Amino acid sequence: MKQVRLGTSDISVAAIGLGCMGMSEFYGATNDQVSVLVLQRALELGVTMFDTADTYGAGHNETMVGAALKERGGAPVIATKFGIARKPGEYARRIDNSAAYIRQACEDSLRRLGTDTIDLYYAHRISADVPIEESVGVMADLVRSGKVRALGLCEVSADLLRRAHAVHPIAAVQSEYSVWSREPEIDLLPACRALGVSFVAYSPLGRGMSTGNIDTKTVFDDNDFRKIAPRFQPEHLAANLALLSALKALAVEKHCTPAQISLAWLLAQGNDIVAIPGTKQIGYLESNWQASHIALDAADLTRINQALPLGAASGARYPEAGRQGLETRKAAA
């Protein structure tokens, strides 16, 4: 598996990691015992980056991830985040980047993860009322104190990234990026490359859309985020499903799955990209891991790019409540 160095830090990870959010909430029913098995199987396969956050399950996700990985040993890279404050079980949130919140959030995450040092610590969302220089300054203090190894930002604009990087080196930017969410290509990804910042792509399978397992008859659980996500609503869903025909056709030709084609496309966008598909099933985990073996040539990439150009997806990425703190260009798109 290709290895990606996170910015100028001393951290390198496999190009395919594991997003752990769905093991606690947002994607229907969860099962801790099964999730632990998935986490441990990921270690066996060679997954090295595990992505969590303090807001996932109100701390539940960090606790589970930390315990499961510690039990198996090794040296996994755990990335976690601060900045989204929610009441347990509610989607509504507020964004908090205050110094006091950052410091307390870090202590709480360290305790839940069962570690002395967080490998990669992200600002999950950006608060409009706290200058980014101030927030990153506090995060830099955490690095100097040994509580954090490297810093990251999520869903930021290119300008905000440049301002943050001037305060302390940013190792990674995490934003939604996939064949149907290509907004980072406008200016964020170029800015990352100009600064030597790695890019971590979350929802690289379009929240399940590009797996080919969703259709107009799919019924989402009440506690599944996609029940309220605009792109999965009837007025947008049919158009979005139609975009995937090229992925499905290519998957048939390559004797693989549409999800593997999607991940292979993403990894082909650069050697500085890490994909963190989330899953709660070992079968999907293993299939995603094998995507690195799918070879796409220039003609394949052109075919995909023509079928799913920038801005092709119908509907906003998030409902109104979820757009707080999104700083990327066309964040509402």
N, C-alpha and C positions, 0 to 999 in steps of 0.2 A: 504494500500500500504506500502510495506517495505520502511523504511527510511535508508538513508546512510549518515553517518557523513563524511564530507570532510576533510580527514587527521586528524590533531590535532586541527583544527579550531573549532569555535563554530557554524559552519554552518551545518545543516542537511537538506537533500532534499529527496523527493520521488524518488524511484529507476527508475522511468520512467519520463523523462523530455521532453522538446520540443526544437528541433533545429529549429531556425527561419530563417536561411539563404535563403531558397527557397522562402520566402515571398517577397524578394527583387530582386533576380536574380539567375541565374545558372540552374533553372529547368523550363524553359518556361515562359508562360504568368503569370503575377501577378495581383492581385486585392487587393488594400489596405483595402477596406471595408470588404471584405470577410476575409482577414487575421486578422483584428482586432477582428472579431467575433470568429475566431479560438483561438486567444490569450485569449479572455475573457472566452470562453467555457473551455479552459484548466484550468484556475483558478477555475472555478466552479467544475471541476472534482477532483481537488486536486493536479494538477501539481504545483510543487514549483520551479523547475529549468528551466530557459529560457535562451537559448544560442544564442548569437549574436556576432558581431565583427564590428570594425570600417570600414573594407573593404567591408562589404556586402552592395551593393548598394551605395557605397561611402558615408556612414553615414546614408542613408535612413532607414536601418533596425533598427539601434539603436534608431533613432527618433521615429519610429512607435512603436517599442516594449515598449519603455519608456512611451510614451503617453498612449498607450492602457492599460498597467498594472496599471499605476498611476490612471487612471480614475476609475478603479474598486476597488482600495484600496487593503487591505491585505498586506502580507509581502513576495512577491515572491523573489526568489534569482535570480538575473540577473548576468550572466557571459558574459563578453565581452573580446575582444582580440586586441592586437596591433602587428604590425610587417610586415604585407603585404601591400606594397604600390603599388597601381594601378591607372591608369587613368580611369575615369568613363566609363563603358561599354567595357573595354578591359580586356582580360584574362591575358596578359603578366603582370609580376610583378617584383618588386625587394623586397628584404628583408632588413628591417632597424631595428636594435636593439640598435641604438645609444642612449646615455643618453638624448640628446636633443629631439629626436623623441619620446622616451618613455614618457617623462614628458609632452610634448605637446599633444601627443595622449591621455593621461589620461585626461587632461583638456577638450579636445574636446569631449571625450566620456561622461564625467560627464555632460557636457552641453547638449549634444543630448539626453541622457537618462533622464535628468531632475532630477538628484539626487546629493547628496553631497558625497556619498560613493558608490563605485563599490564593489559588494559582492565578486566576484571572477574575478581576472584579469590575463589573460593568455598572455604569449609570443606566438603568433600565429605560427610563424616559427622562426628558429634560424639562425642567420647570422654567417657565418664562420669567418668573420673578426672582430667580437667583442667577447671577452671571456665571457662565460656564467656567470662567477662570477661577471663581471662588470654589465651586464644587470640585473641580479637578485639583485645586490646591489642597483641599482636605483629603482627597483620594491619594495624592502624592505623599502626604504625611503618613498615610497607612502603609505605603511602600517603604518609606524610610524607617518606620517602626518595626518592619518585618512581618506585619500582619497580612500583607498582600504582595504578590510577586510582580504582577503586571496589571495594567489598567485597560479598560475597554469602554466603549460608548455604544449605545443602541439607538437606531433610528434617528441619527443626526443628519444635519445638512452638511454639505462640503465646507461651508464657511465656519460652522460651529466646530467641525473637526479641526480645521486649521487653527482656530483660536485655542482649543483645548490642547492640541499638540505642542503649541508654543509654551505652555505652562509645564507640561510633563509628557514624555513620550507615550503615545497611545499605541498599544500593541495590536489591538483588533477593534474593528467596528462590526457590529452585528445588526443586520437589517434583513427584512424579508426579500428573498431573491430566488426566482425560479423562472422557468420558461414562460410563465404567464404573469409574473410580477417582476418586470425588468427595469423598474424605475432607477435602481442604483446606477445603471449604466449612463444616466444623463450626466451627472457630475460627481456623485459620491465615490464611485469606484475609481475614476481617474484621480480624484483627490487622494484617496487611500494610496494609490500607487506612487503618486508624486512624493508622498511623505514616508513611504516605506511601511505602511500600516496594512496588516492582513485583514481579509474580509471573511466574516463568518455568516453564512447564509442560513437563516432559519426558515421554516416552512418551505424547504426546497422541493417538496412534492405538492405545493399548492394546497396545503391543508387536506390532502387526500384526493384532490381533484384530478391530478395527473397520474394517479394509480390506475385509472380505468375502472375502479370499483364503485363509482358513484354515478347514478343516473337520475332522471326526473322522477322516478318512483321511490328514491331513497328517503327514508323517514329518520330524522335525527332525534336522539333522545332530548328531553327537555333541558338536561344539563350539558348539552353539546353546544359549544360556541357557534357551530355552523348553522344552528337553528335561527340565529339572529344575524349572521354574517351576510352582508348584502350580496356577495357574489354567488351565494347558494340559494338565494330567493328565486321564486318562479320567473320573475321578470328578467332575471339575468342568467339563470342556470342553463337553460337550453342553448343560449348563444355561447356560453363558456364550454359546454360539453362539445359543441361542434368544432371548437378550436383544436381539440385533442386528436382528431382523426389522423393527423400526420404522425403523431407519436405512436399511436396504435399500429399504424401500417408499418412503421419502421421497426417496431418491436417484433412484429411477426417476421419480418425479413431477417432480423438479427437473432431470432430465437431467444428472446428475453421478454421482460415485462415493460409496459410503458413507464413504470416507476424507475426502472433501471436506466431506460433511455434518458429520462429527465435528469437523473443524477449524473449520468455520463456527460450530458450536455453541460451541466453546471461545472463539473470538474474541468471540462475542456475550455472554460472561459479564462483560466489562468492558474498558474502554479501558486498563487497567493490566496486561494479560496478554500475554505473548509465548509463542508455541508453538514448540517446537523439534523437529519430527518428524525422525527420522533415516532416511536411506536411502542405498543404494549404487548407485542407478540413476537416470539422468537423467530417464527417463520419469516416475517417481514424484515426483522433485523438482519437475518442471514442473507436475505435477498438483496437488501439495500447494500450490504457490505460487498457483495459480488459485483455491484455496478462499476467498480473501478476496473473491472476486466473487460468492460464493453468498449470496443474501439469504434469511434465515430470519425470518419474522414471529413475532409473539407466539404464534399458534396452533401453528406449527411447533415452537417451543421447548417449549411445554407438552406437546405430543405426545411429544417426545423425553424430557423430564423424567419423564413418567408411565411411559414404557416402561423407563427406566434410572434409577431413583431412587437416592439415596445408599444405599450398602450392598448394591446388587443383585447385584454380582459374586460369584461362588462361588469360594472358595479364597483363600489368602493371596497377597499381591503378590510375596513373595520366599520362597525356601526358608530354612531356619533360618540358614545361614551368611551369607546376605545381609541379615539383619535387624539386624546389628550397627550401632550408630550411628544407627538410625532413631529419631527423636524425635517424629514427628507422632502426634497422637491416633489410636488404632486402627491403629498402625503395622503390626501383624501381620495386619490385615484386607485 
